[in-house]
Amino acid sequence: MNPRIHEVIPTDDYKLKLVFTNGESGVYDCSYLLDFGVFQELKDIAYFKRVVVLDGTVAWPHEQDICPDTLYLDSVK
């Protein structure tokens, strides 16, 4: 099993700076998601910045989330 998310910091360019439970850090680019379904709401940068760590992954108030394995495997370390 891949590490889960310990900390998340959103940026102004739709990226998430992540700290994983194993101590590694990475950056995940969310910009490609902004035109798809429930993720379109993330285009509002104020809403995007409301991201939190929830149950080992990242989530937003209206229940958008991203698989923690995807975050780990696809983030730039």
VMD Tcl script that builds the backbone (N, CA, C; Angstrom):
set m [mol new atoms 231]
animate dup $m
set s [atomselect $m all]
$s set {name element resname resid chain x y z} {
  {N N MET 1 A 0.846 -1.187 0.000}
  {CA C MET 1 A 0.000 0.000 0.000}
  {C C MET 1 A 0.889 1.247 0.000}
  {N N ASN 2 A 0.498 2.195 -0.796}
  {CA C ASN 2 A 1.239 3.453 -0.871}
  {C C ASN 2 A 0.958 4.315 0.351}
  {N N PRO 3 A 1.865 5.245 0.664}
  {CA C PRO 3 A 1.638 6.160 1.784}
  {C C PRO 3 A 0.394 7.013 1.549}
  {N N ARG 4 A -0.158 7.506 2.604}
  {CA C ARG 4 A -1.325 8.374 2.547}
  {C C ARG 4 A -0.884 9.818 2.765}
  {N N ILE 5 A -1.832 10.725 2.670}
  {CA C ILE 5 A -1.528 12.148 2.801}
  {C C ILE 5 A -1.508 12.535 4.274}
  {N N HIS 6 A -0.466 13.260 4.636}
  {CA C HIS 6 A -0.337 13.787 5.997}
  {C C HIS 6 A -0.666 15.286 6.032}
  {N N GLU 7 A -0.259 15.994 4.980}
  {CA C GLU 7 A -0.465 17.445 4.927}
  {C C GLU 7 A -0.660 17.874 3.482}
  {N N VAL 8 A -1.504 18.899 3.269}
  {CA C VAL 8 A -1.720 19.447 1.930}
  {C C VAL 8 A -1.681 20.963 1.984}
  {N N ILE 9 A -1.021 21.564 0.992}
  {CA C ILE 9 A -0.979 23.024 0.846}
  {C C ILE 9 A -1.348 23.339 -0.602}
  {N N PRO 10 A -2.473 24.017 -0.831}
  {CA C PRO 10 A -2.861 24.376 -2.197}
  {C C PRO 10 A -2.084 25.596 -2.681}
  {N N THR 11 A -1.845 25.655 -4.009}
  {CA C THR 11 A -1.141 26.790 -4.598}
  {C C THR 11 A -2.108 27.589 -5.474}
  {N N ASP 12 A -1.648 28.740 -5.942}
  {CA C ASP 12 A -2.471 29.604 -6.802}
  {C C ASP 12 A -2.620 29.073 -8.224}
  {N N ASP 13 A -1.830 28.060 -8.586}
  {CA C ASP 13 A -1.894 27.521 -9.942}
  {C C ASP 13 A -2.453 26.086 -9.971}
  {N N TYR 14 A -3.363 25.803 -9.063}
  {CA C TYR 14 A -4.098 24.530 -9.016}
  {C C TYR 14 A -3.206 23.316 -8.799}
  {N N LYS 15 A -2.196 23.506 -7.986}
  {CA C LYS 15 A -1.344 22.391 -7.593}
  {C C LYS 15 A -1.486 22.182 -6.089}
  {N N LEU 16 A -1.233 20.954 -5.682}
  {CA C LEU 16 A -1.257 20.608 -4.264}
  {C C LEU 16 A 0.149 20.192 -3.845}
  {N N LYS 17 A 0.675 20.885 -2.856}
  {CA C LYS 17 A 1.934 20.469 -2.253}
  {C C LYS 17 A 1.560 19.462 -1.173}
  {N N LEU 18 A 2.113 18.269 -1.277}
  {CA C LEU 18 A 1.717 17.177 -0.404}
  {C C LEU 18 A 2.872 16.690 0.448}
  {N N VAL 19 A 2.558 16.311 1.679}
  {CA C VAL 19 A 3.493 15.586 2.531}
  {C C VAL 19 A 2.811 14.262 2.833}
  {N N PHE 20 A 3.530 13.180 2.548}
  {CA C PHE 20 A 2.984 11.850 2.729}
  {C C PHE 20 A 3.361 11.289 4.101}
  {N N THR 21 A 2.658 10.252 4.512}
  {CA C THR 21 A 2.884 9.672 5.837}
  {C C THR 21 A 4.259 9.026 5.986}
  {N N ASN 22 A 4.947 8.787 4.871}
  {CA C ASN 22 A 6.298 8.232 4.959}
  {C C ASN 22 A 7.371 9.322 4.980}
  {N N GLY 23 A 6.934 10.606 5.018}
  {CA C GLY 23 A 7.859 11.729 5.082}
  {C C GLY 23 A 8.230 12.319 3.727}
  {N N GLU 24 A 7.896 11.637 2.645}
  {CA C GLU 24 A 8.181 12.175 1.308}
  {C C GLU 24 A 7.265 13.362 1.017}
  {N N SER 25 A 7.717 14.218 0.100}
  {CA C SER 25 A 6.921 15.351 -0.365}
  {C C SER 25 A 6.746 15.246 -1.870}
  {N N GLY 26 A 5.661 15.818 -2.358}
  {CA C GLY 26 A 5.425 15.835 -3.789}
  {C C GLY 26 A 4.463 16.954 -4.152}
  {N N VAL 27 A 4.368 17.210 -5.453}
  {CA C VAL 27 A 3.438 18.210 -5.963}
  {C C VAL 27 A 2.537 17.531 -6.981}
  {N N TYR 28 A 1.241 17.681 -6.781}
  {CA C TYR 28 A 0.254 17.090 -7.686}
  {C C TYR 28 A -0.480 18.213 -8.405}
  {N N ASP 29 A -0.482 18.154 -9.733}
  {CA C ASP 29 A -1.116 19.168 -10.571}
  {C C ASP 29 A -2.573 18.779 -10.819}
  {N N CYS 30 A -3.498 19.575 -10.320}
  {CA C CYS 30 A -4.928 19.316 -10.482}
  {C C CYS 30 A -5.526 19.998 -11.708}
  {N N SER 31 A -4.749 20.769 -12.444}
  {CA C SER 31 A -5.310 21.591 -13.523}
  {C C SER 31 A -6.019 20.764 -14.592}
  {N N TYR 32 A -5.558 19.543 -14.832}
  {CA C TYR 32 A -6.193 18.715 -15.859}
  {C C TYR 32 A -7.588 18.239 -15.448}
  {N N LEU 33 A -7.910 18.304 -14.173}
  {CA C LEU 33 A -9.217 17.863 -13.669}
  {C C LEU 33 A -10.318 18.917 -13.815}
  {N N LEU 34 A -9.938 20.159 -14.016}
  {CA C LEU 34 A -10.870 21.279 -13.886}
  {C C LEU 34 A -12.018 21.286 -14.894}
  {N N ASP 35 A -11.933 20.520 -15.949}
  {CA C ASP 35 A -13.007 20.476 -16.945}
  {C C ASP 35 A -13.868 19.217 -16.839}
  {N N PHE 36 A -13.680 18.429 -15.795}
  {CA C PHE 36 A -14.387 17.163 -15.661}
  {C C PHE 36 A -15.378 17.154 -14.501}
  {N N GLY 37 A -16.629 16.879 -14.819}
  {CA C GLY 37 A -17.675 16.606 -13.839}
  {C C GLY 37 A -17.616 17.424 -12.569}
  {N N VAL 38 A -17.590 16.718 -11.457}
  {CA C VAL 38 A -17.637 17.368 -10.146}
  {C C VAL 38 A -16.424 18.242 -9.866}
  {N N PHE 39 A -15.331 18.024 -10.596}
  {CA C PHE 39 A -14.117 18.799 -10.355}
  {C C PHE 39 A -14.176 20.200 -10.955}
  {N N GLN 40 A -15.163 20.492 -11.796}
  {CA C GLN 40 A -15.280 21.825 -12.391}
  {C C GLN 40 A -15.401 22.912 -11.328}
  {N N GLU 41 A -15.977 22.562 -10.208}
  {CA C GLU 41 A -16.125 23.526 -9.109}
  {C C GLU 41 A -14.766 24.007 -8.589}
  {N N LEU 42 A -13.725 23.212 -8.795}
  {CA C LEU 42 A -12.385 23.577 -8.321}
  {C C LEU 42 A -11.794 24.748 -9.099}
  {N N LYS 43 A -12.403 25.122 -10.230}
  {CA C LYS 43 A -11.927 26.280 -10.997}
  {C C LYS 43 A -11.969 27.556 -10.161}
  {N N ASP 44 A -12.893 27.613 -9.215}
  {CA C ASP 44 A -12.963 28.741 -8.278}
  {C C ASP 44 A -11.788 28.581 -7.313}
  {N N ILE 45 A -10.757 29.398 -7.477}
  {CA C ILE 45 A -9.523 29.227 -6.702}
  {C C ILE 45 A -9.769 29.317 -5.195}
  {N N ALA 46 A -10.727 30.120 -4.785}
  {CA C ALA 46 A -11.051 30.202 -3.345}
  {C C ALA 46 A -11.582 28.856 -2.851}
  {N N TYR 47 A -12.400 28.218 -3.668}
  {CA C TYR 47 A -12.922 26.896 -3.307}
  {C C TYR 47 A -11.797 25.860 -3.357}
  {N N PHE 48 A -10.965 25.911 -4.388}
  {CA C PHE 48 A -9.841 24.980 -4.504}
  {C C PHE 48 A -8.977 25.011 -3.240}
  {N N LYS 49 A -8.776 26.191 -2.706}
  {CA C LYS 49 A -7.924 26.350 -1.524}
  {C C LYS 49 A -8.576 25.877 -0.229}
  {N N ARG 50 A -9.808 25.439 -0.304}
  {CA C ARG 50 A -10.483 24.895 0.888}
  {C C ARG 50 A -10.190 23.400 1.085}
  {N N VAL 51 A -9.250 22.872 0.334}
  {CA C VAL 51 A -8.875 21.462 0.425}
  {C C VAL 51 A -8.377 21.125 1.826}
  {N N VAL 52 A -8.699 19.921 2.274}
  {CA C VAL 52 A -8.254 19.429 3.583}
  {C C VAL 52 A -7.794 17.982 3.436}
  {N N VAL 53 A -7.064 17.514 4.428}
  {CA C VAL 53 A -6.728 16.093 4.514}
  {C C VAL 53 A -7.880 15.403 5.232}
  {N N LEU 54 A -8.389 14.348 4.611}
  {CA C LEU 54 A -9.508 13.597 5.190}
  {C C LEU 54 A -9.283 12.114 4.928}
  {N N ASP 55 A -9.168 11.353 5.974}
  {CA C ASP 55 A -8.996 9.898 5.860}
  {C C ASP 55 A -7.828 9.508 4.950}
  {N N GLY 56 A -6.734 10.232 5.033}
  {CA C GLY 56 A -5.534 9.883 4.301}
  {C C GLY 56 A -5.464 10.364 2.869}
  {N N THR 57 A -6.436 11.158 2.455}
  {CA C THR 57 A -6.397 11.732 1.120}
  {C C THR 57 A -6.790 13.200 1.191}
  {N N VAL 58 A -6.983 13.833 0.036}
  {CA C VAL 58 A -7.410 15.230 0.016}
  {C C VAL 58 A -8.885 15.280 -0.370}
  {N N ALA 59 A -9.595 16.262 0.188}
  {CA C ALA 59 A -11.024 16.393 -0.096}
  {C C ALA 59 A -11.438 17.848 0.014}
  {N N TRP 60 A -12.548 18.171 -0.658}
  {CA C TRP 60 A -13.120 19.510 -0.624}
  {C C TRP 60 A -14.505 19.436 -0.004}
  {N N PRO 61 A -15.082 20.572 0.385}
  {CA C PRO 61 A -16.351 20.586 1.124}
  {C C PRO 61 A -17.521 19.866 0.444}
  {N N HIS 62 A -17.570 19.852 -0.879}
  {CA C HIS 62 A -18.694 19.208 -1.563}
  {C C HIS 62 A -18.359 17.780 -1.980}
  {N N GLU 63 A -17.448 17.170 -1.233}
  {CA C GLU 63 A -17.104 15.750 -1.316}
  {C C GLU 63 A -16.277 15.346 -2.531}
  {N N GLN 64 A -15.668 16.303 -3.240}
  {CA C GLN 64 A -14.700 15.914 -4.250}
  {C C GLN 64 A -13.466 15.377 -3.526}
  {N N ASP 65 A -12.893 14.326 -4.070}
  {CA C ASP 65 A -11.640 13.811 -3.512}
  {C C ASP 65 A -10.843 13.143 -4.624}
  {N N ILE 66 A -9.600 12.832 -4.318}
  {CA C ILE 66 A -8.701 12.186 -5.271}
  {C C ILE 66 A -8.101 10.976 -4.568}
  {N N CYS 67 A -8.033 9.873 -5.262}
  {CA C CYS 67 A -7.486 8.639 -4.706}
  {C C CYS 67 A -6.072 8.888 -4.164}
  {N N PRO 68 A -5.808 8.477 -2.935}
  {CA C PRO 68 A -4.476 8.710 -2.368}
  {C C PRO 68 A -3.366 7.991 -3.137}
  {N N ASP 69 A -3.664 6.847 -3.750}
  {CA C ASP 69 A -2.660 6.160 -4.561}
  {C C ASP 69 A -2.304 6.992 -5.794}
  {N N THR 70 A -3.312 7.598 -6.408}
  {CA C THR 70 A -3.070 8.479 -7.558}
  {C C THR 70 A -2.206 9.656 -7.143}
  {N N LEU 71 A -2.519 10.251 -6.012}
  {CA C LEU 71 A -1.740 11.393 -5.528}
  {C C LEU 71 A -0.279 11.009 -5.324}
  {N N TYR 72 A -0.051 9.838 -4.744}
  {CA C TYR 72 A 1.322 9.422 -4.488}
  {C C TYR 72 A 2.052 9.061 -5.785}
  {N N LEU 73 A 1.426 8.252 -6.614}
  {CA C LEU 73 A 2.092 7.772 -7.823}
  {C C LEU 73 A 2.306 8.850 -8.872}
  {N N ASP 74 A 1.369 9.811 -8.967}
  {CA C ASP 74 A 1.437 10.825 -10.022}
  {C C ASP 74 A 2.020 12.170 -9.577}
  {N N SER 75 A 2.345 12.296 -8.310}
  {CA C SER 75 A 2.936 13.568 -7.870}
  {C C SER 75 A 4.407 13.607 -8.250}
  {N N VAL 76 A 4.891 14.827 -8.475}
  {CA C VAL 76 A 6.314 15.031 -8.772}
  {C C VAL 76 A 7.042 15.138 -7.450}
  {N N LYS 77 A 7.945 14.205 -7.211}
  {CA C LYS 77 A 8.668 14.153 -5.943}
  {C C LYS 77 A 9.894 15.056 -5.993}
}
mol reanalyze $m
mol bondsrecalc $m
mol representation Tube
mol addrep $m
